Amino acid sequence: MILTIHLDDVLRDTLSVPSRDLVTRPTGAAVRSRIQDAIAATAAPTTRLDFGEVGLIDFSCADEVVAKLLLDTAGDHYVVLSNLDESQAEAIEYVLDRQDLTVAAIPRVGDPCVLGRTTPELVAVFRAVLATGSGNAIRLAAHLDWSVDRTADALQSLALRRLVVAAAGTFSPLPFQ
């Protein structure tokens, strides 16, 4: 089950003057507050923030809406960003990288990816989990041709960053749909 939040709707409900742009720190804080209220009111383990109808997002809003939301969200809740254009993804990635945060994202064009602080190894394991589906470190190590220890460490890092779902030694991709 996924809670999908269309940020253009939240913006429209939050601002007195209509805007498609997520700009200014107070706007970002107000939008994040509404998102947090929606998350608190649902049993869905994953929240998908849809940027499809949003125009610009500046660094202060990327910090307020995405980074602070990730910091404030409980460890058993997952956040996925969707319908990001290139400039939105760049602003969010810049802010997350500086704060050592990471989030799963679906760009408007392309495959699911990771934004923020990451390594080539974590990206490779993230993509492998998407490609192979649920499994354990042994199965994924065989797919990657890596040692089980190396794969297990990378999977644990992904789980700690809430980029995969971990349960009883099995790692699963986040639900994107």
Sine and cosine of phi, psi and omega as CSV:
sin_phi,cos_phi,sin_psi,cos_psi,sin_omega,cos_omega
0.00,0.00,0.72,-0.69,-0.03,-1.00
-0.80,-0.60,0.71,-0.70,0.15,-0.99
-1.00,-0.03,0.89,-0.45,0.05,-1.00
-0.98,-0.20,0.80,-0.60,0.02,-1.00
-0.89,-0.46,0.89,-0.46,0.06,-1.00
-1.00,0.09,0.93,-0.36,-0.11,-0.99
-0.90,0.44,-0.44,0.90,0.06,-1.00
-0.91,0.41,-0.58,0.82,0.07,-1.00
-0.92,0.39,-0.67,0.75,0.02,-1.00
-0.90,0.43,-0.68,0.74,0.04,-1.00
-0.86,0.50,-0.72,0.69,-0.02,-1.00
-0.87,0.49,-0.62,0.78,-0.01,-1.00
-0.98,0.22,-0.35,0.94,-0.10,-1.00
-1.00,-0.04,-0.62,0.79,-0.12,-0.99
-1.00,-0.07,0.57,-0.82,0.07,-1.00
-0.98,0.18,-0.44,0.90,0.05,-1.00
-0.94,-0.34,0.85,-0.52,-0.05,-1.00
-0.84,0.54,0.67,-0.74,0.03,-1.00
-0.42,-0.91,0.54,-0.84,0.10,-1.00
-0.99,-0.13,-0.10,1.00,-0.13,-0.99
-0.98,-0.20,0.67,-0.74,0.11,-0.99
-1.00,-0.08,1.00,-0.05,-0.01,-1.00
-0.71,-0.70,0.51,-0.86,-0.02,-1.00
0.99,0.13,0.62,-0.79,-0.01,-1.00
-0.88,0.47,-0.68,0.73,0.02,-1.00
-0.88,0.48,-0.61,0.79,0.05,-1.00
-0.89,0.45,-0.72,0.69,0.01,-1.00
-0.86,0.50,-0.67,0.74,0.00,-1.00
-0.90,0.43,-0.65,0.76,0.01,-1.00
-0.92,0.40,-0.67,0.74,0.03,-1.00
-0.90,0.44,-0.72,0.70,0.00,-1.00
-0.87,0.50,-0.65,0.76,0.02,-1.00
-0.86,0.51,-0.67,0.74,0.02,-1.00
-0.92,0.39,-0.61,0.79,0.04,-1.00
-0.90,0.43,-0.71,0.70,0.01,-1.00
-0.88,0.48,-0.62,0.78,0.06,-1.00
-0.89,0.46,-0.67,0.75,0.01,-1.00
-0.91,0.41,-0.65,0.76,0.03,-1.00
-0.90,0.43,-0.68,0.73,-0.01,-1.00
-0.90,0.44,-0.44,0.90,-0.07,-1.00
-1.00,-0.01,0.06,1.00,-0.05,-1.00
-0.82,-0.57,0.38,-0.92,0.10,-1.00
-0.99,-0.11,-0.04,1.00,-0.03,-1.00
-0.90,0.45,0.75,-0.66,-0.02,-1.00
-0.98,0.18,-0.19,0.98,-0.04,-1.00
-0.77,-0.64,0.70,-0.71,0.10,-1.00
-0.91,-0.42,0.78,-0.63,0.03,-1.00
-0.95,-0.32,0.89,-0.45,0.05,-1.00
-1.00,-0.06,0.90,-0.43,-0.06,-1.00
-1.00,-0.09,0.91,-0.42,0.00,-1.00
-1.00,-0.07,0.17,0.99,-0.15,-0.99
-0.79,0.61,-0.64,0.76,-0.04,-1.00
-0.96,-0.27,0.16,0.99,0.04,-1.00
-1.00,0.05,0.63,-0.78,0.06,-1.00
-1.00,0.07,-0.95,-0.31,-0.04,-1.00
-0.99,0.17,0.56,-0.83,0.23,-0.97
-0.78,-0.62,0.85,-0.52,0.00,-1.00
-1.00,0.04,0.13,-0.99,-0.06,-1.00
-0.88,0.48,-0.63,0.78,-0.04,-1.00
-0.92,0.40,-0.61,0.79,0.05,-1.00
-0.96,0.28,-0.59,0.81,0.08,-1.00
-0.86,0.51,-0.64,0.77,0.03,-1.00
-0.92,0.38,-0.77,0.64,-0.06,-1.00
-0.92,0.39,-0.72,0.70,-0.11,-0.99
-0.99,0.16,-0.75,0.66,-0.14,-0.99
-1.00,-0.05,-0.84,0.54,-0.09,-1.00
-0.88,0.48,-0.77,0.64,-0.02,-1.00
-0.92,0.39,-0.55,0.84,0.07,-1.00
-0.89,0.45,-0.70,0.71,0.03,-1.00
-0.88,0.47,-0.65,0.76,0.00,-1.00
-0.92,0.38,-0.55,0.83,-0.08,-1.00
-1.00,-0.02,-0.19,0.98,-0.07,-1.00
-1.00,0.10,0.69,-0.73,-0.04,-1.00
-0.88,0.47,0.41,-0.91,-0.08,-1.00
-0.89,0.46,-0.32,0.95,0.01,-1.00
-0.98,-0.18,0.21,0.98,0.05,-1.00
-0.91,-0.42,0.64,-0.77,-0.07,-1.00
-0.90,-0.43,0.58,-0.81,0.03,-1.00
-0.85,-0.52,0.74,-0.67,0.06,-1.00
-0.81,-0.59,0.71,-0.71,0.07,-1.00
-0.99,-0.15,0.64,-0.76,-0.01,-1.00
-0.70,-0.71,0.35,-0.94,0.04,-1.00
0.85,0.53,0.63,0.78,0.03,-1.00
-0.99,0.15,0.69,-0.72,0.18,-0.98
-1.00,0.03,0.10,-1.00,-0.11,-0.99
-0.88,0.48,-0.68,0.73,-0.03,-1.00
-0.93,0.35,-0.59,0.81,0.06,-1.00
-0.90,0.44,-0.72,0.69,0.00,-1.00
-0.88,0.47,-0.64,0.77,0.00,-1.00
-0.90,0.44,-0.70,0.72,0.01,-1.00
-0.90,0.44,-0.70,0.71,-0.01,-1.00
-0.91,0.41,-0.69,0.72,-0.01,-1.00
-0.88,0.48,-0.67,0.74,0.01,-1.00
-0.85,0.52,-0.75,0.66,-0.03,-1.00
-0.91,0.41,-0.71,0.71,-0.03,-1.00
-0.91,0.40,-0.65,0.76,0.00,-1.00
-0.87,0.50,-0.68,0.73,-0.01,-1.00
-0.91,0.42,-0.40,0.92,-0.03,-1.00
-0.96,-0.28,0.17,0.99,0.01,-1.00
0.85,0.53,0.68,0.74,0.03,-1.00
-0.89,-0.45,0.35,-0.94,-0.02,-1.00
-0.60,-0.80,0.55,-0.84,0.04,-1.00
-0.59,-0.81,0.50,-0.87,0.10,-0.99
-0.99,0.13,0.63,-0.78,-0.05,-1.00
-0.61,-0.79,0.46,-0.89,0.10,-0.99
-0.86,-0.51,0.95,-0.31,0.02,-1.00
-0.94,0.33,0.29,-0.96,0.06,-1.00
-0.87,0.50,-0.57,0.82,0.03,-1.00
-0.80,-0.60,0.85,-0.53,0.05,-1.00
0.87,-0.49,-0.05,-1.00,-0.07,-1.00
-1.00,-0.01,0.32,-0.95,0.09,-1.00
-0.80,0.60,0.56,-0.83,-0.07,-1.00
-0.55,-0.83,-0.01,-1.00,0.03,-1.00
-0.91,-0.42,0.74,-0.67,0.08,-1.00
-0.92,-0.39,0.60,-0.80,0.05,-1.00
0.94,-0.33,-0.44,-0.90,-0.06,-1.00
-0.97,0.26,0.87,-0.50,0.01,-1.00
-0.44,-0.90,0.00,-1.00,0.08,-1.00
-0.75,-0.66,0.31,-0.95,0.07,-1.00
-0.85,0.53,-0.57,0.82,0.01,-1.00
-0.90,0.43,-0.71,0.71,0.01,-1.00
-0.91,0.41,-0.62,0.79,0.04,-1.00
-0.90,0.44,-0.67,0.75,0.01,-1.00
-0.88,0.47,-0.68,0.73,0.00,-1.00
-0.94,0.35,-0.64,0.77,0.06,-1.00
-0.84,0.54,-0.75,0.67,0.01,-1.00
-0.90,0.44,-0.61,0.79,0.01,-1.00
-0.91,0.41,-0.64,0.76,0.05,-1.00
-0.90,0.44,-0.65,0.76,0.05,-1.00
-0.88,0.47,-0.67,0.75,-0.07,-1.00
-0.95,0.30,-0.61,0.80,-0.11,-0.99
-0.99,-0.16,-0.30,0.96,-0.04,-1.00
0.99,0.14,-0.26,-0.97,-0.07,-1.00
-0.89,0.45,0.60,-0.80,0.04,-1.00
0.02,-1.00,0.00,-1.00,0.00,-1.00
-0.97,-0.25,0.01,-1.00,-0.05,-1.00
-0.90,0.44,-0.57,0.82,-0.01,-1.00
-0.89,0.45,-0.74,0.67,0.00,-1.00
-0.89,0.46,-0.71,0.71,-0.03,-1.00
-0.94,0.34,-0.57,0.82,0.05,-1.00
-0.87,0.49,-0.66,0.75,0.03,-1.00
-0.90,0.44,-0.65,0.76,0.02,-1.00
-0.90,0.44,-0.65,0.76,-0.05,-1.00
-1.00,0.07,-0.25,0.97,-0.12,-0.99
0.88,0.47,0.70,0.72,0.04,-1.00
-0.90,-0.44,0.20,-0.98,0.13,-0.99
-0.95,0.31,0.41,-0.91,0.01,-1.00
-0.90,0.43,-0.64,0.77,0.00,-1.00
-0.88,0.47,-0.72,0.70,0.02,-1.00
-0.87,0.48,-0.70,0.72,-0.01,-1.00
-0.92,0.40,-0.68,0.73,0.00,-1.00
-0.89,0.46,-0.66,0.75,0.04,-1.00
-0.88,0.47,-0.70,0.71,0.00,-1.00
-0.91,0.41,-0.65,0.76,0.03,-1.00
-0.90,0.44,-0.64,0.77,0.03,-1.00
-0.90,0.44,-0.64,0.77,0.06,-1.00
-0.89,0.46,-0.68,0.73,0.05,-1.00
-0.89,0.46,-0.66,0.75,0.00,-1.00
-0.91,0.42,-0.67,0.75,0.02,-1.00
-0.90,0.43,-0.51,0.86,0.04,-1.00
-1.00,0.03,0.10,1.00,0.01,-1.00
0.84,0.55,0.70,0.71,0.04,-1.00
-0.97,-0.26,-0.22,0.98,0.14,-0.99
-0.64,-0.77,0.34,-0.94,0.06,-1.00
-0.99,-0.13,0.83,-0.56,0.00,-1.00
-0.93,-0.37,0.75,-0.67,0.05,-1.00
-0.42,-0.91,0.86,-0.51,0.09,-1.00
0.80,0.60,0.69,0.72,0.06,-1.00
0.99,0.16,0.04,1.00,0.04,-1.00
-0.94,-0.34,0.67,-0.74,0.00,-1.00
-0.89,-0.46,0.76,-0.64,-0.07,-1.00
-0.81,-0.58,0.50,-0.87,0.09,-1.00
-0.91,0.40,0.46,-0.89,0.11,-0.99
-0.91,0.41,0.52,-0.86,0.09,-1.00
-0.96,0.27,0.86,-0.51,-0.02,-1.00
-0.99,-0.15,-0.30,0.96,-0.05,-1.00
-0.96,-0.29,0.00,0.00,0.00,0.00
